[in-house]
Amino acid sequence: MNKEYPEIVLVSNLHDYSTDYIAKILYDHEEKFVRINRDTLFSYDVIFDIGCECIILKNNSSEIILSPEHTKSFYYRAPTFLREGKKYKSNSEHLFHTQWAAFFRSLSFFDTSKWTNNVVATYKAEMKPIQLKQAKKCGFTVPRTIITNTSGKNFFSKDELLALKTIDTAVLSEGNKTGFIYTNFLSQQELEKYETASTPFFLQQKIYPKLDIRITVIGDKAYAFKILHKGRGIDGDWRKIKQELEYEYIDIPTEISNKCILLTKQLGLNFSGIDIIKSEDNYFFIELNPTGEWSWLMKNTGVRLDYEIAKFISTI
């Protein structure tokens, strides 16, 4: 049986096209790597030997061995926990999904490897209050924000428009349809109709007029893209009209770029997707995604983010 000792591990799923780009570059440069897909790993015999600090993956043709001695880098393209709006059909299905998810989180056991991004750091960085707190420490201007299950009328003025968001990414299902809950903008009067809610949520000062900027941080580099609709900034949540948008690679002030890199490092990450709003001459930090998508920016602008990531996680 052929034994493999990969130096780079890509953790993803079978249909993640962003990881496809990375894998092709590593293959073309003859890097020693393996791709582990969350949705197919169960087809292997898996042994995680805690004592010898190694993971052995076996199938009919090969034996893949991960160890601190050989495995130098992990590229982790996966959420840290399940965000599913569905109910499991059975206890066995529930157990299958939750325990494999826990297994992938356990890969953080390899703490001497280079992570993009470390699972534990990713979990912490996904928490919006922590992002905002750290962003302020890094010198960013942050919109006035509270988490509440009330209208927040004692914190904002009556004529102020507010952004209403979920605290965590919410994926809901209804029948065969699945969708995200995006940011909605409401007036204080509209919110006061719902004085008390059953669920806590984010209320944030709406910044307008605005230009949305997505900044992708890879190691010590930051790549900024402005997001437009018909050549102009978008008043609401641009994700609602993603198919109608235009993207443009731009230069941003070095001060802002450095803050994005510093924030990413302070959160224990090597990669991040950061949403910034420019309003007049001011830049506001909105949020950070430690597992943010980037291939759509590359496709629309030609900026080779795939090569930059592959270079960062390997010896290319």
C-alpha positions in Angstrom: 0.0 0.0 0.0 1.3 3.5 -0.9 2.1 5.6 2.1 1.8 9.4 1.8 3.2 12.0 4.3 1.7 15.3 3.1 3.3 18.6 4.1 0.1 20.6 3.4 -3.5 19.6 4.3 -6.5 21.3 2.6 -9.6 20.8 4.7 -12.7 21.6 2.7 -15.7 19.9 1.1 -16.1 18.1 -2.3 -17.8 21.1 -4.0 -15.8 24.0 -2.7 -14.4 25.6 -5.9 -12.1 28.0 -4.0 -10.2 25.0 -2.7 -10.1 23.6 -6.3 -8.0 26.6 -7.3 -5.6 26.1 -4.5 -5.3 22.4 -5.1 -4.5 22.9 -8.8 -1.7 25.4 -8.1 -0.2 23.0 -5.5 -0.4 20.1 -7.9 1.2 22.1 -10.7 4.1 23.0 -8.4 4.5 19.4 -7.2 3.8 20.2 -3.6 3.2 17.3 -1.2 -0.4 17.9 -0.2 -3.7 16.1 0.5 -7.2 17.4 0.3 -9.6 16.1 3.1 -13.2 16.7 2.3 -15.6 16.8 5.2 -18.4 15.1 3.2 -16.3 12.1 2.0 -13.8 11.4 4.8 -16.1 8.8 6.3 -15.1 6.6 3.3 -11.7 6.2 4.9 -10.7 4.1 7.9 -9.6 6.9 10.3 -7.3 6.4 13.3 -6.3 9.4 15.4 -3.6 8.1 17.6 -3.3 10.7 20.4 -0.2 9.0 21.9 2.0 9.1 18.8 0.3 12.4 17.7 -0.7 11.3 14.3 -3.7 10.6 12.1 -3.8 7.7 9.7 -6.3 7.7 6.9 -6.7 4.4 5.0 -8.6 3.3 1.9 -8.0 0.5 -0.6 -5.2 2.2 -2.4 -3.3 4.4 0.0 -2.4 5.3 3.6 -2.2 9.0 4.4 -0.3 9.9 7.6 -0.5 13.3 9.2 2.0 14.2 11.9 3.7 17.2 13.4 7.0 15.9 11.9 5.7 16.0 8.3 2.6 18.2 8.2 3.7 21.8 8.1 0.6 23.6 7.0 -3.2 23.4 7.2 -5.6 25.4 4.9 -8.9 25.1 6.7 -11.9 26.1 4.5 -14.6 25.0 6.8 -17.0 26.5 9.5 -16.0 25.7 13.1 -19.5 24.3 13.9 -22.7 23.4 12.1 -25.1 26.1 11.2 -28.0 24.1 9.8 -31.6 25.1 9.8 -32.8 21.5 9.2 -33.9 18.8 11.6 -32.1 15.5 11.5 -34.1 12.5 10.3 -32.8 10.3 13.1 -30.5 10.2 16.1 -27.9 8.3 14.0 -27.9 11.1 11.4 -27.6 13.7 14.1 -24.7 11.8 15.7 -23.0 11.3 12.3 -22.9 15.0 11.5 -22.0 16.3 15.0 -19.2 13.8 15.7 -17.5 14.3 12.3 -17.7 18.1 12.9 -16.1 17.6 16.3 -13.4 15.5 14.6 -12.5 18.3 12.2 -12.3 20.8 15.1 -9.9 18.4 16.8 -7.4 18.9 14.0 -6.3 22.0 16.0 -4.4 19.3 18.0 -1.6 20.0 15.4 -0.6 23.3 17.1 2.9 23.4 15.7 1.7 23.5 12.1 1.0 26.7 10.2 -2.8 27.3 10.1 -4.8 29.3 7.6 -6.8 29.5 9.9 -6.6 27.8 13.2 -9.9 26.2 14.2 -9.9 27.6 17.8 -8.9 31.1 16.6 -11.6 30.9 13.9 -14.3 30.1 16.4 -13.4 33.0 18.6 -12.9 35.4 15.6 -16.4 34.6 14.3 -17.9 36.3 17.4 -18.9 39.8 16.4 -18.6 41.5 19.8 -15.0 40.3 19.9 -14.3 41.5 16.4 -15.6 44.9 17.2 -13.7 45.2 20.4 -10.4 44.2 18.8 -11.1 46.4 15.8 -11.4 49.5 18.1 -8.1 48.5 19.8 -6.5 48.4 16.3 -7.7 52.0 15.7 -10.7 51.4 13.5 -13.8 53.6 13.8 -16.7 51.3 14.7 -20.4 52.2 14.3 -22.4 52.5 17.5 -23.6 49.0 18.2 -25.6 47.1 20.8 -26.9 43.5 21.2 -30.5 43.5 22.5 -33.9 41.9 22.3 -35.6 45.3 22.6 -36.1 48.3 20.2 -33.0 50.0 21.7 -34.9 53.3 21.9 -32.7 54.5 24.8 -29.5 54.1 22.8 -30.3 55.7 19.5 -32.1 58.9 18.4 -35.6 58.6 17.0 -34.7 59.9 13.5 -31.8 57.5 13.2 -31.8 54.6 10.7 -30.5 51.4 12.2 -29.0 48.2 10.8 -30.6 45.0 12.2 -28.4 41.9 12.0 -28.2 38.4 13.4 -25.5 37.9 16.1 -24.3 34.9 14.2 -24.7 33.8 10.6 -28.3 32.4 10.4 -29.2 29.8 7.7 -32.8 28.9 7.8 -34.7 26.2 5.8 -38.3 26.1 4.7 -39.3 23.0 2.7 -36.6 22.5 0.1 -35.4 26.1 0.3 -32.5 27.3 2.3 -31.5 31.0 2.8 -29.5 33.5 4.8 -30.9 36.3 6.9 -29.3 39.4 5.6 -29.0 42.9 7.2 -32.2 44.9 7.2 -32.4 48.7 7.8 -35.2 50.1 9.9 -36.2 53.4 11.5 -36.4 53.7 15.3 -40.2 54.1 14.9 -40.4 50.8 13.0 -38.4 49.0 15.7 -40.5 50.3 18.5 -43.4 48.2 17.1 -41.4 45.2 18.4 -40.5 46.5 21.8 -39.4 43.1 23.0 -38.3 40.2 20.8 -37.8 36.5 21.7 -34.3 36.5 20.1 -31.4 38.9 20.7 -30.0 40.6 17.7 -27.5 43.3 16.6 -28.6 46.9 16.3 -26.0 49.2 14.6 -25.9 52.8 13.5 -26.5 52.9 9.7 -23.6 54.6 7.9 -24.7 56.4 4.7 -23.9 57.5 2.1 -21.5 54.6 1.8 -19.1 52.6 -0.4 -18.7 49.0 0.5 -15.2 47.7 0.4 -14.1 44.0 0.9 -10.5 43.5 2.0 -9.0 40.1 1.8 -6.0 39.7 4.1 -3.4 36.9 3.3 -0.5 37.0 5.8 1.1 40.4 5.6 -0.8 41.5 2.5 -4.2 43.1 2.1 -6.2 43.3 -1.2 -9.1 45.7 -1.4 -12.1 45.6 -3.7 -14.9 48.1 -4.0 -18.4 46.8 -4.6 -20.7 48.8 -6.9 -24.2 48.5 -8.4 -24.5 50.3 -11.8 -21.3 52.2 -11.0 -22.5 53.5 -7.6 -22.4 52.5 -3.9 -25.2 50.4 -2.6 -27.6 51.8 0.0 -28.6 48.4 1.6 -27.0 45.0 2.1 -25.1 44.3 -1.2 -25.4 40.5 -0.7 -29.1 40.7 -1.6 -28.2 41.7 -5.2 -24.9 39.9 -5.5 -25.5 38.8 -9.1 -26.0 42.4 -10.3 -22.8 43.9 -8.8 -19.5 45.1 -10.2 -16.2 44.7 -8.4 -13.0 46.8 -8.8 -9.6 46.3 -7.3 -8.5 49.5 -5.5 -5.8 51.1 -3.5 -6.7 52.1 0.0 -4.8 54.2 2.5 -1.8 52.3 4.0 -3.1 53.1 7.4 -6.4 51.2 6.7 -4.5 48.3 5.1 -2.2 48.0 8.1 -5.1 48.0 10.5 -6.7 45.1 8.6 -3.5 43.1 8.8 -3.0 44.0 12.5 -6.6 43.0 13.3 -6.2 39.7 11.5 -3.1 38.9 13.5 -4.5 40.0 16.8 -7.4 37.6 16.3 -4.8 34.8 15.7 -5.6 34.5 12.0 -3.5 34.4 8.8 -6.5 35.0 6.5 -9.6 37.1 6.8 -12.3 38.8 4.7 -13.0 42.2 6.2 -16.0 44.4 5.3 -15.3 48.1 5.5 -17.6 51.1 4.7 -16.2 54.3 3.3 -18.4 57.3 4.0 -17.1 60.6 2.7 -13.5 60.4 3.9 -14.1 58.1 6.8 -13.5 54.3 7.0 -15.7 52.2 9.3 -15.1 48.6 10.3 -18.2 46.5 9.9 -17.3 42.9 10.3 -14.7 40.2 9.7 -15.1 36.6 8.3 -12.3 34.2 9.1 -13.5 31.7 6.5 -14.6 34.3 4.0 -15.2 33.5 0.3 -12.7 35.1 -2.1 -13.0 33.3 -5.5 -15.9 35.6 -6.6 -13.5 38.6 -6.2 -10.8 36.9 -8.3 -13.2 35.9 -11.0 -14.5 39.4 -11.4 -11.2 41.3 -11.2 -8.5 38.9 -12.3 -6.5 39.5 -9.0 -4.8 36.1 -8.3 -5.9 35.6 -4.7 -5.6 31.8 -5.3 -1.9 32.0 -6.1 -1.3 34.3 -3.1 -3.0 31.8 -0.7 -1.2 28.9 -2.3 2.1 30.7 -1.9 1.4 31.5 1.7 0.6 28.0 2.8 3.4 26.3 0.8 7.0 26.7 -0.4 6.1 28.0 -3.8 
